[in-house]
């Protein structure tokens, strides 16, 4: 599934030096296209959001039953809080939960299995320089126009998170459509920004401050990705 021609030593050195790296052409083209089609056409998306200041997930059936006005009302409640506290609104498919609970299988279930096979774990250890990596988590995400994820650090000691990753699966994405992975400094400065380029892997050490900027109202398609953590 992974592109066999990746220069892993180069990307590992960049990760060590900068604590973050973006790897183009990460997957073999056929695998990237198959995942894109799955995300676009087969996934029963739930809604992850914090419109009342608490984290919630609206299940796929309830989410699908909401009309546009109800969805916009939740978004605007989140906007009202976003200036002063952690907020997010995006579509989610929790792959691990889906597998454990026996949801209708799709290609993403096989992806979770692949990410935890010895060959991929060895890749994760090699590129991160962390020999203790034991597992990889995964969820699918879809950011539609108006959705976002404000500044946070991904710190979770109990899970043993070492690196966060994002496999970007949006075609022909442009920077002014938003949905940018933005790394921020202590004084709210922007240190670096990754555009979610097609078939790229964004990989960064945690904890560090980052956000997904709001997807612009004029974006013609959602921002699609598979994301999670390497855990030791």
Buried (B, 14 or more C-beta within 10 A) or exposed (E): BBBEEBEEEEBBEBBEEEBBBBBEBBBBEEBBBBBBEBBBEEBBBBBBBBBEEEEEBBEBEEBEEBEEEEBEEBBEBBBEBBEEEBBBBBBBBBBBEBBEEEBEEBBBBBBBEBBBEEEBBEBBBBBBBBEEBBBBBBBBBBBBBBBBBBBBEBEEEEEBBBBBBBBBBBBEBEEEBBBBBBBBEEEEEEBBEBBBBBBBBBBBBBEBBBBBBBBBEEBEBBBBBBBBBBBB
